[in-house]
Amino acid sequence: MNAWVMISVVEFKLLFRNFYSVFFAFAFPVGMLLLFGSIYGNEPVESFGGFGTIDLTAPAYMCMVIAVTGLMSLPLTVAQYRERKILKRFMASPINPSRILTAQVIVNLIMTVMGMAALLIVGALVFRLQVYGSFWPILFSLFLITISMFSIGLVIAGVSSNGRMATVLSYLIYFPMLFLSGATIPIEIMPDHVSHFAKVLPLTHGVELLKRVWTGGALADSFQNILVLSGVFLVCALLSVKAFRWE
């Protein structure tokens, strides 16, 4: 079997042994969906533009899944590997150490897709979740949100010398985005001063973008969101390449 495939399989098994990654990628978003769905149902709501609560919050919870894998799981694992000298040992082996980094990105992407799939399946079966947008704009939005969040995670992984430092940085970035971006609590019900502050958070733009195309809006109407997410990706990708070190 190809060495990279073997590494990816091992990394995938290890990732599913991490309770926090599995919980926040699968159980937490689904639990939030079931909680708010049981309270508000999925009937059209005027304050949500005539869409059901679940129809509008499901894409926000999908952004939550992307954020937890990109901002928590990926950087923490890479930083721990650096701290334990695993990356350094790969440099002394015939296997290129970049393969373990690539494998980490791939397995976290797979977990992201699986987490979003679980969310959509539960939403469709329990609350008759509806998708009003077109496939390609939604796919493009998910791709852009994912690469922007993962690029931030790679910056965290690059500057963190150990797992503790990566944990602190991830928490400082992840939790404000989680609770203020609209990924958990709908931004429509937040006070004006909070929603204005949330505009500085990249995930806010991801939530707005995905919700807009999910409900049938055009990508052209989300130019600012696309611009911000693209800028975050480009800047963080460059920073991660510059800051990353194997030991």
C-alpha positions in Angstrom: 0.0 0.0 0.0 1.2 3.5 -0.8 3.0 5.1 2.2 0.8 8.2 2.1 -2.4 6.1 2.1 -1.1 4.1 5.1 -0.3 7.3 7.0 -3.8 8.7 6.2 -5.5 5.6 7.4 -3.6 5.6 10.7 -4.2 9.3 11.1 -7.9 8.8 10.5 -8.1 6.1 13.2 -6.2 8.3 15.6 -8.5 11.3 14.9 -11.6 9.2 15.8 -10.0 8.4 19.2 -9.9 12.1 20.1 -13.1 12.6 22.1 -13.2 16.4 21.7 -12.8 16.4 17.9 -15.5 13.8 17.5 -17.9 15.4 20.0 -17.7 18.9 18.5 -17.7 17.7 14.9 -20.7 15.3 15.3 -22.5 15.3 18.6 -22.5 19.1 19.4 -23.9 20.4 16.1 -26.5 17.6 15.9 -27.4 18.3 19.5 -27.8 22.0 18.8 -30.0 21.2 15.8 -32.2 18.9 17.9 -32.4 21.4 20.8 -33.4 24.4 18.7 -35.6 22.3 16.4 -37.5 21.0 19.4 -38.1 24.5 20.7 -38.9 26.4 17.5 -39.7 23.7 15.0 -39.2 24.4 11.3 -42.2 26.5 10.4 -41.7 29.7 8.4 -40.6 32.6 10.7 -41.1 36.2 9.7 -37.9 37.4 11.5 -35.9 34.8 9.5 -37.2 36.1 6.1 -40.0 33.5 5.9 -37.7 30.5 6.3 -37.9 27.9 8.9 -35.6 28.0 11.9 -33.8 24.7 11.0 -33.7 25.7 7.3 -31.7 28.8 8.3 -29.6 27.4 11.2 -28.5 24.2 9.5 -26.0 26.0 7.2 -24.7 27.9 10.3 -24.1 24.6 12.1 -22.3 23.3 9.0 -19.9 26.3 9.5 -19.5 25.2 13.1 -18.3 21.8 11.9 -15.8 23.4 9.5 -14.5 25.6 12.3 -14.0 22.9 14.9 -11.9 20.7 12.5 -10.0 23.6 11.0 -9.3 25.7 14.1 -9.2 22.9 16.8 -8.5 19.4 15.5 -5.9 20.2 12.8 -3.6 22.7 14.7 -3.7 20.8 18.0 -2.7 17.5 16.3 0.2 19.1 14.3 1.5 21.0 17.3 1.4 17.9 19.5 3.3 16.0 16.8 6.0 18.7 16.8 6.2 18.7 20.6 6.7 14.9 20.6 9.3 15.1 17.9 7.2 13.0 15.5 7.7 15.4 12.7 11.5 15.5 13.3 11.6 11.7 13.2 9.9 11.6 9.8 12.6 13.9 8.5 15.1 11.2 9.3 13.0 8.5 7.5 12.6 7.8 3.8 9.1 9.2 4.1 8.7 12.9 3.3 7.5 14.6 6.5 5.1 16.7 4.4 3.0 13.6 3.9 1.9 13.5 7.5 0.9 17.2 7.2 -1.1 16.4 4.0 -2.7 13.4 5.6 -3.8 15.5 8.6 -5.5 18.0 6.2 -7.2 15.2 4.3 -8.5 13.3 7.3 -9.8 16.5 8.9 -11.5 17.3 5.6 -13.1 13.9 5.6 -14.3 14.4 9.2 -15.7 17.8 8.2 -17.7 16.2 5.4 -19.0 13.4 7.6 -20.0 15.9 10.3 -21.9 18.0 7.9 -23.6 14.9 6.4 -24.7 13.7 9.8 -26.2 17.1 10.5 -28.1 17.2 7.2 -29.4 13.7 7.6 -30.8 14.4 11.0 -32.2 17.7 9.9 -33.9 16.1 6.9 -35.3 13.1 8.8 -36.5 14.9 11.9 -37.4 18.4 10.7 -37.8 18.1 6.9 -34.8 20.4 6.3 -35.1 22.2 2.9 -32.4 23.4 0.6 -33.5 26.3 -1.5 -30.2 27.1 -3.2 -28.3 25.6 -6.2 -25.7 22.9 -5.8 -22.6 24.7 -7.2 -22.9 28.0 -5.3 -23.4 26.0 -2.1 -20.4 23.8 -2.9 -18.2 26.8 -3.8 -19.2 28.5 -0.5 -18.4 25.4 1.5 -15.0 25.1 -0.2 -14.1 28.8 0.4 -15.2 28.6 4.1 -13.2 25.4 4.5 -9.9 26.6 3.0 -10.1 29.9 5.0 -10.7 28.2 8.3 -8.1 25.5 7.7 -5.6 28.2 6.7 -6.1 29.9 10.1 -5.6 26.5 11.7 -2.3 26.0 9.9 -1.1 29.4 11.1 -1.9 28.3 14.7 -0.1 25.0 14.0 2.9 26.8 12.5 3.5 29.3 15.4 2.8 26.9 18.3 5.8 25.2 19.7 3.7 22.7 21.7 0.2 21.4 22.2 -0.5 23.7 25.2 0.3 26.8 23.2 -1.8 25.6 20.3 -4.7 24.8 22.6 -4.7 28.4 24.0 -4.5 30.0 20.6 -7.2 27.7 19.2 -9.6 28.5 22.1 -9.0 32.2 21.8 -9.9 32.1 18.2 -12.5 29.4 18.0 -14.9 30.2 20.9 -15.5 33.9 20.0 -16.2 32.8 16.4 -18.4 30.0 17.7 -20.7 32.1 19.8 -20.6 35.5 18.0 -20.5 34.6 14.3 -24.0 33.2 14.2 -22.7 29.6 14.0 -24.6 28.7 17.2 -26.9 31.6 18.1 -28.6 33.2 15.1 -27.0 36.6 14.5 -30.5 38.0 13.6 -31.5 37.9 17.3 -28.3 39.5 18.6 -28.1 43.1 19.8 -26.9 45.6 17.1 -23.5 46.3 18.9 -22.8 42.5 19.0 -23.7 41.9 15.4 -21.5 44.8 14.3 -18.5 43.5 16.2 -19.1 40.1 14.7 -18.3 41.5 11.3 -14.6 41.3 12.2 -14.7 37.6 12.6 -14.0 35.5 9.4 -16.5 32.8 10.4 -19.3 35.5 10.4 -18.7 36.0 6.7 -18.7 32.3 6.2 -22.1 31.9 8.0 -23.6 34.8 6.1 -22.3 33.5 2.7 -23.6 29.9 3.2 -27.0 31.0 4.6 -27.5 33.3 1.7 -26.8 30.7 -1.1 -28.5 28.0 1.0 -31.7 30.0 0.8 -31.5 30.7 -2.9 -29.4 33.9 -2.9 -26.8 34.6 -5.6 -23.1 34.6 -5.0 -22.9 38.1 -6.5 -24.9 39.3 -3.5 -22.2 38.0 -1.2 -19.2 39.7 -2.8 -18.0 41.2 0.5 -18.2 37.9 2.3 -16.3 36.2 -0.6 -13.7 38.9 -0.6 -13.1 38.7 3.2 -12.8 34.9 3.2 -10.5 34.9 0.1 -8.3 37.5 1.8 -8.2 35.4 5.0 -7.1 32.4 3.0 -4.4 34.1 1.0 -2.9 35.9 4.0 -3.0 32.9 6.4 -1.7 30.5 3.7 1.3 32.8 3.2 1.8 33.2 7.0 1.5 29.4 7.6 4.2 28.7 5.0 6.5 31.3 6.5 5.9 30.3 10.1 5.7 26.5 9.8 8.6 24.5 11.2 9.1 20.8 11.5 10.8 20.9 15.0 
